[in-house]
Amino acid sequence: MVKKNQPDDASLWSSESIRNLIRTGQHTAHTAGLAPGKLQCNLAILPEAYALDFLRFCQRNPKPCPLVGVGETGDPMLPTLGNDIDIRTDVPRYRVFRNGAFAEDTINISELWTDDLVAVALGCSFTFENALMRANIPVRHIEMGRNVPMFRTNIDLVPAGPFRGKMVVTMRPLHQDQIEQARAISARYPQAHGAPIAVGDPSAIGICDLAKPDFGDPVDIKSDEVPVYWACGVTPQNVLRAARLPICITHAPGHMLITDVAEDAETTIFQK
């Protein structure tokens, strides 16, 4: 639903306007292409008893798990990332896991929130896509109006406590002549996964079929294009699930937290 005096083009809406639509249940779709120039975040919510080990895991695996915000125990607000962000309502869709098993998909976790939960925000590749498009480098899933394709790989992660597993990647097809420029542009955004981790043959990183992503949607790959892979924020979702925590809550793949932070800001968990 478009509010009065709000642009018809959703990509031009402000971050606060989009969060308000999400909070009121008027936008429950993916967030690719929304709020250009603003940092989008993956989400992990877990009990405080496991939070320190999870933060260690993220620190040891910064490509798939770039830390950009950590909430206070029991506090659903994330003031370092924006005005009036309420992590219980401001993500379009959440996934809830109990003891490692998927429990439910929901658009509001207010009734699930407890005083021992900690919210962790991790950078998202949707952020650097805006920079690619400004450089006239096409982003196929946005062109097609789809969610980015995501794949499990055979790339080992550095463990911490109960957290361990394999990396998940996103894939964007590019012409060979665009790859180095895309690498240089995305490298400027370490808080959004940085430069690609692989290019070319999917089997080299354990992907069987690019037409069948594990998460997200398939996209067209033209005959003169090469698949390029970036570390993906779905990685910590898989890791959290494998750790079999009594409860953990994540965003649904592609359904990100949109912040008020500029995508090129020097954002860290210590920012005031």
N, C-alpha and C positions, 0 to 999 in steps of 0.2 A: 504494500500500500504506500503511495506517495503522499506525503504531507503537503499541505498548502505552502506555497513558496519554495518547495524543495524541487531541485532539478529532476526532470524525467529520467535522465541517465543515472542509474544507480552508482556508477563508478565515480560520480561527482559529489555524492553525498558526503557530509563530514563524518568523521569517526564517531562522534557523539550521537549524531542522528541515526547512524546504522546500529549502534549499540542500543539505542532506545527502541528501534524497531525489533531488534532481537529480544530485548527484555520483555516486550509486550507480546511476543509470539507472532509478530507480523513478518519476520524474516527467519526462516528455518533452513534455508538452502546453504550451499557452500559459499565461501567468502572470496574465492579467486577473483581478482580484478577489482575488488572494492577498496575504497579509501586509498587511492594511490598516494605514495609518499609517507604512509603511516606503517609502523611496525605491526605485523601480525604475529600471533604467538600460538604455539602448541600448548597444551595444558596437561598437567599431571597433578592430581589431588590424592594425597595419601596420609595415613596416620603418622603423627609426629615420631612414633617409635621407629619408623623406617626412613624418616626424612633425611637424616645425616648420611646414611649409606647411599641413598639415592642421589644426594648432592655430590658425594664423592664420585659416584658413577658418572654423572654428567660432566664433572670436571675432567675425568679421565677419558671421556669420549666427546670432546667439544664439537666435532663435525656434525654428528646426528643430534646432539643434545646441548646446544648453545644456551646457557643460562642467561636470562634477561630479567627475571623477577622472581622473588620469593616472598610469600605473605607471612604474617605473624600467625603463630599457632591459634587456631580457632577464629581467625579474622578473615572473612571472605572478601575484604576490600584489598585492592592492589594500587595504592596511591602513587607509587613510583612510576606506574605505567599509564596513568590517565585520571581524568576527573570522574569521580563517582563510579569507578569500575567495581561491580559486584560479581564475583566469579560464580555465584550461584545461578545467575540469570542471563549473563551477558555473552554467552557462547551459543551459537545457533542450535547445536545438538551435542549431547553428551553421551558417553558410553560408560556404563557402570559394571564393574567386575567384582565378584565376591569369591574369595578363595581360588582365584585364577580362572573362574568360569564367567562367561558373559551373563549378566543378570538382566539388564534392561537398557533401552535406548530412550532418552528423554530430552525435553527442551528446558527443563527447570530442575535444579537439584536442591532447592531450598529445604525440602522435607528430609533430605539425606544429610544435610550439613550438621556436623557435631563439633564440639569444642576442642577436639584433639586433631582435627584435620589441618593440613598445611597445603597451600596452593603453590605450585611451581610453574612458572611461565618460561617457555623455551622458544627460541627464534624459529621462524618459518620461512621456507623458500618463496612463498608468495611475495615476500618483501622485495627480493631482488628482481622478480619478474617485471616490476614496474620500470626498473632501470634498464632492463633488456629491451623493453618495448620503446622506451624513449630513444634508444640507439637503433631503432628500426630492426631489431632482431625479433622475429616472430615467436610467440608463445602459443603453441598449437592448441592446447586444451582451452585456453581463453578464446582463441579464434573460433573454436567449435562449441563454446558454451558448456564445457564439461569440466569435471574435476580432474586434477592432475593424476596420471597413472603412477602407481606405487608398487614396488616389487620387493619381495624378500630376497636376500642374497646369501652367499656363503662367507661373507666378510665377518670375522670374529671381532667382538667388542672386548674392551678391557674390563674385567669384572670388579665389583665392589660389593662386599657383603652378599646378600642374596640376589643381587642384580647382575645378570650376564645374558649373553645371547648373540644374535647375528644382526647386522645392519639392514635396515630397509632404505631403499633409494627411490627418488622420483626420477622420471625420464622425460626429457624434452628433445624432440628431433630437431637438428640444425643442419644447415648446409655446411660443408667442410670449411668454407671460407669464413664462417661466422664463429667457429668454435673458439679460437684464441681470443677474440674480442669478448665473447660470452664468459670465458674463463677469467679474463682480467676484470670485467665488470662485477661478476659475482664474488670474486676474491675480496672486493672492497666491503663486503657485508659478512664478516665473520659471525655476527650475531644472527645471521640468517643462513647458516650452513656453509657460507663461503664458496670456494671454487669447486668444480666437479671432482668427484672421486674416481671416475672412470669414463671412458669414451669407447664406443664401438661394440664389439662382439658381446652380446648379453651373456653367453655361456661362460665367459671368463670370470664373471662374478656370480655365477650360479642361477641365472635367470633362464628359464626354459622357453618362454613364449611371450614376446612383447605384445601380442594381441590379447593376452589374458592376464592383466594386472591382478595382483593380490588385493589391492585396494584401489579406489578411484575408478576411472573410466579409460578404456582404450582410446588411442588417438591415431590419426593417419600419419604414416611415415612415407614421404615421397621417395622416389627412386634415387634422387641425388642428395638425400639427407642421411645423417649419421645419428644414432641415438647417443645422447649425452646424459650422464647419471650424476645426480647430486645426493648427498646424505639427506635423510628424511626424518622429520619429527615423529613419524609413526613408530620409529625404532623404540623409543622409551615405552610406548604403549605395549608392545610385544614383551619387552623386558619386565615391565610391571606385572603383566598377566602371568608370565612364567614364574615370577617370584611367589605367586599364590598368596598375596596379602589378603587379610580378612575383608578389606574393601579398598578399591582404588577407583578413581573417576578420571576419565580423559575426555577430550573433545572427540567427536566423530571425525574420521579422516576428512580433511578439506574444510571443516567447519571450525574456523579459528576465532580466537579472541583478537579483536581489532583494538589497538591501543591508540593513545594520543601522541605517542613518541615518534619523532621523525625517523624514517627508516635508515638514515645515515648518521643518526646520533651515536655517540660513544656510550651506548647503553650497557650497564652492568647491574648485577644484583645489589651493588652498593650505592647506586645512584639515589640521591635525595630529591 
